Amino acid sequence: MISLLQEAAHVAAEHTESVASSVAHGETETATGLPQLDLTSFGNQIFWLVVAMVVLYWIVAKVALPRIGAVLSDRQGAITGDLMAAEEFKLKAKEAEAAYDKALADARAEAGKIVAANRAEIQKELDAAIAHADAEIAARTAESEKRIREIRDSADNDAREVARDVTAELVRAFGGTVDQAAVDRAVDSRMGGALQ
């Protein structure tokens, strides 16, 4: 590519020299080649270059740059708005998190109160049930002791009766006369010492 450019520049330079020498010798023959390299039209080309540059500058300065500036300004405004909205959402999220933490702490405290109240109520019911069971056990124990005393007294009376009858029969069997009062005293004294 560079060699092509060098060759084109060399050809253009030769053509320019030939045109310049033709013009210098008064030759009016039209030269062939690139018209933008024709030295006779350089003034015209420079004029139109200046006009094109001024028009291009005016279009860029009055149309393109304001639109680009407006787009950049809108984009910057949108970015700033989005950043502000993000900051606001961040603050709301922090507030929501704080409210959630507070609600969670309140719920835990309320649950603790409910557990404590239920525990106290259960303990109260348990104490009442234990007291009722103790009272029932005490009543049954008293009743059992009463029945045991009755059974013991009955057994003691039955044993005394059997002992009196056996003693009276023994005295008769040995040929003696039975004195019921003496037999009762002897059995009572013997049974009283044995039961104690």
C-alpha positions in Angstrom: 0.0 0.0 0.0 2.8 2.4 0.9 4.6 1.5 -2.4 1.4 2.4 -4.3 1.2 5.7 -2.5 4.8 6.4 -3.2 4.3 5.6 -6.9 1.2 7.8 -7.1 3.1 10.6 -5.5 6.0 10.2 -7.9 3.6 10.2 -10.9 1.8 13.2 -9.5 5.1 15.0 -9.0 6.2 14.3 -12.6 2.8 15.3 -13.9 3.0 18.6 -11.9 6.5 19.3 -13.3 5.3 18.7 -16.9 2.3 20.9 -16.4 4.4 23.6 -14.9 6.9 23.4 -17.7 4.0 23.5 -20.2 2.5 26.5 -18.6 5.9 28.2 -18.5 6.5 27.6 -22.2 3.1 28.9 -23.1 1.6 25.6 -24.1 -2.2 25.6 -23.8 -2.5 21.9 -24.2 -4.8 20.4 -21.5 -3.0 18.1 -19.2 -4.5 14.8 -18.1 -4.4 13.7 -14.5 -5.9 14.5 -11.1 -7.9 17.8 -11.3 -7.3 18.6 -7.6 -3.6 18.7 -8.4 -4.1 21.2 -11.2 -2.3 24.4 -10.1 -4.5 26.6 -12.1 -7.6 25.7 -10.0 -5.9 25.9 -6.6 -7.5 29.3 -5.8 -10.9 27.9 -6.6 -10.2 24.7 -4.5 -9.0 26.8 -1.6 -12.2 29.0 -1.7 -14.5 25.9 -1.7 -12.4 24.3 1.0 -12.8 27.4 3.2 -16.6 27.5 2.4 -16.9 23.8 3.2 -15.0 24.1 6.5 -17.1 27.1 7.6 -20.3 25.2 6.8 -19.1 22.1 8.5 -18.0 24.2 11.5 -21.4 25.9 11.6 -23.3 22.5 11.4 -21.1 21.0 14.1 -21.3 24.1 16.4 -25.0 24.9 15.9 -26.6 21.5 15.4 -24.4 18.5 16.4 -22.7 19.8 19.5 -25.9 21.2 21.1 -27.6 17.8 20.5 -24.6 15.9 21.9 -24.5 18.3 24.8 -28.2 17.8 25.4 -27.8 14.0 25.3 -24.9 14.1 27.7 -26.8 16.5 30.0 -29.8 14.2 29.9 -27.6 11.1 30.5 -25.9 12.9 33.4 -29.3 13.9 34.8 -30.6 10.4 34.5 -27.4 9.0 36.2 -27.7 11.6 39.0 -31.5 10.8 39.3 -30.8 7.1 39.4 -28.0 7.6 42.0 -30.3 9.7 44.1 -33.1 7.1 43.8 -30.7 4.3 44.6 -29.6 6.3 47.7 -33.2 6.8 48.7 -33.9 3.1 48.2 -30.9 2.3 50.3 -32.1 4.5 53.1 -35.6 2.9 52.8 -34.0 -0.5 52.9 -32.0 0.5 56.0 -35.2 1.8 57.6 -37.1 -1.4 56.6 -34.3 -3.5 58.1 -34.3 -1.5 61.3 -38.1 -1.8 61.5 -37.8 -5.6 60.8 -35.2 -5.9 63.5 -37.4 -4.0 65.9 -40.4 -6.1 65.0 -38.4 -9.2 65.4 -37.1 -8.1 68.8 -40.6 -7.1 69.9 -41.9 -10.5 68.7 -39.2 -12.3 70.6 -40.0 -10.2 73.7 -43.7 -10.9 73.3 -43.0 -14.6 72.8 -40.8 -14.6 75.9 -43.7 -13.0 77.9 -46.2 -15.5 76.5 -43.8 -18.4 77.4 -43.3 -16.9 80.9 -47.1 -16.5 81.3 -47.7 -20.0 80.1 -45.0 -21.4 82.3 -46.4 -19.6 85.3 -49.9 -20.8 84.4 -48.7 -24.4 83.9 -46.7 -24.2 87.2 -49.8 -22.9 88.9 -51.9 -25.8 87.5 -49.1 -28.2 88.4 -48.9 -26.9 92.0 -52.7 -27.1 92.3 -52.6 -30.7 90.9 -49.8 -31.6 93.3 -51.7 -30.1 96.2 -54.8 -31.9 95.2 -52.8 -35.2 94.8 -51.2 -34.6 98.2 -54.5 -33.9 99.8 -56.0 -37.1 98.1 -52.9 -39.1 99.2 -53.2 -37.7 102.7 -56.9 -38.6 102.8 -56.3 -42.1 101.5 -53.4 -42.5 103.9 -55.6 -41.4 106.8 -58.4 -43.7 105.6 -55.9 -46.6 105.2 -54.5 -45.9 108.7 -58.0 -45.9 110.1 -58.8 -49.2 108.4 -55.4 -50.6 109.6 -56.3 -49.6 113.1 -59.7 -51.1 112.8 -58.2 -54.3 111.4 -55.5 -54.3 114.1 -58.1 -53.6 116.8 -60.4 -56.3 115.3 -57.4 -58.7 115.1 -56.4 -57.8 118.7 -59.9 -58.4 119.9 -60.2 -61.7 117.9 -56.8 -62.8 119.3 -57.9 -62.0 122.8 -61.1 -63.9 122.3 -59.2 -66.9 120.9 -56.6 -66.6 123.7 -59.3 -66.5 126.4 -61.1 -69.5 124.8 -57.8 -71.4 124.5 -56.7 -70.6 128.0 -60.1 -71.6 129.4 -60.0 -74.8 127.6 -56.4 -75.5 128.7 -57.4 -74.9 132.3 -60.3 -77.3 131.9 -58.1 -79.8 130.1 -55.7 -79.8 133.0 -58.6 -80.4 135.4 -59.0 -77.0 136.9 -61.9 -74.7 137.3 -62.1 -71.7 135.0 -62.2 -68.4 136.7 -63.2 -66.1 133.8 -62.0 -62.9 135.4 -58.5 -64.4 136.2 -58.3 -65.8 132.6 -59.2 -62.3 131.2 -56.6 -60.5 133.4 -53.9 -63.1 132.5 -54.6 -62.8 128.8 -54.8 -59.0 128.9 -51.5 -58.8 130.8 -49.8 -61.2 128.4 -51.3 -59.6 125.3 -50.6 -56.1 126.4 -46.9 -56.9 126.9 -46.7 -58.7 123.5 -48.4 -56.0 121.5 -46.3 -53.2 122.9 
